[in-house]
Amino acid sequence: MTRCLLVDEDQQERSALARLLSEYGFEMSESASADAALQHCRKYAPDVVVTAQRLGGMPPAEFVKRVRSATRGRKPVVLVCIDNADSGEIGRAIIEGAAEYLLKPFDREILEFKLKQVGLL
C-alpha cells in the first residue's frame, strides 16, 4: 500500500485532500507543521508527500530538500500544492526534487492526472 503524508497547517485543506487521496487506496497520514512532517518522514519514510506551499514560512524548496534528507536515501514523490503560480518558487522546489505541483483549487480529475503523471497510479 502506498503511504502518503499530507502536510498543511490548515486542517480543512488536509481533510479535503485526504478524502480525495484515500479514494485511490493510499494509507494516509497528516501533519500540521514542517517539523512534525520531517519527524514522520524519518520514522516512516512515506512513498508520497503532499505539501502546502508554505509551512510556517518555510519555502517549498527548503521543505523538499529536508524531506529528501530525512528519508535517508529513499526518494518519496513530493507534490507541492500552491495558491499562486510563482514560477521561481515552483522551479526551486522542482530543482530540490519535487515531482510536480498542484495549483489550487484542484479537483479529482486534475489530481488523478497529476498522480498518473508522476507514476503513482
N, C-alpha and C positions, 0 to 999 in steps of 0.2 A: 504494500500500500504506500502511496506517495504521501510523505509527511510535509505539511505546509504550515508555515508560520506567517501570520498576519501581524504587521506592526503598524499601529496608528494610535495616536493619542485620543482620537475620537471614537468612543465606544459604538456609536451608531454606524459610523463608517465601517468599523471592523465587523459588526454584526451583519450588515448588509452584504459585505463581500464574503463573509464566512458562509452565508446562506447560498450564495451563487456557487462558490467553490466546492461546497460539500456535495452538491449535485453530481460532481464528477468523481466522487468516491475518495477524495483526499482526506487524510487524517488531519484534522485542524487543531492548531494551537494559536493562541493570541497573546500579544504583548502590547502594552500601552507606552513603552519607552524604549529608546535605543539601548540603554544599559541592560534592561531585562531581556531584550531580544538577543543581545550578544551573549548573555549568560545561557540562554536557551540554546543558542547555536553551538556553544562549547559543549554542552551536555548532551544534546540530542541530534546535532548535525542534520537539520531538515533538508529535504530534497529541493524545496522551493521556498523562497522568502518573498512575500509581497509587502512592500513598504510604502508608507506615505512619503510625500515629497520632503517634508521637514519633520524632524523628530527632536523637539527641544532645541531647535536652532541648528542641529547638525545637518549639513548639506547631504543630499543623497550619495554623492561620490564618496564622501568620507565614510558613510554608513556601509556602503557596498564594500569598500576596502577593508573595513573592520570585520564584516561578515566573513570575507574570504580568509582573513587571518584566524578568526575564531573557530572555523570549521576544520582546522588542521589538515589542509590539503584537499578536502572534499570541496567540490565546487557546486554549491546549490544554484539553481536557476533563480536569479533575482529580478523581480518585476517591480518597477517604481511607478506608483500612482501619482500623477501630477495634476495640479489645478490649472496651470497655465503652461503654455508651450515655450519655455525658456530654453532655446536651443543650446546655449552654452552649458547650462546645468545638466541637461539631458546628455550632451556629449561627454561631459566629465564623468557622469555616472556610468555610461557605457564603456568608456576607457577603463574604468576601475573594475568592470566585469558585469555590470547589469546586462541582462539578456534583452530586455525590452522595456518599454514604458507604456502605461495606460493613461490616456487623457480623460479626466473626469468631466462630465458624468459618462459612464460607460454602461453597457447593458450586457445581457447574456451572450448575444451574438458576437459582439466585439471581444468580450472576454474569451469566448471559445476560440475565435480566430487567433487571438494572441497566444493562447495555450497551445494550439496546434503549431503555430509558427515557431515556438521555442521547443517543440518536441515533447510536451507534457501530455498531449492527447494524441 
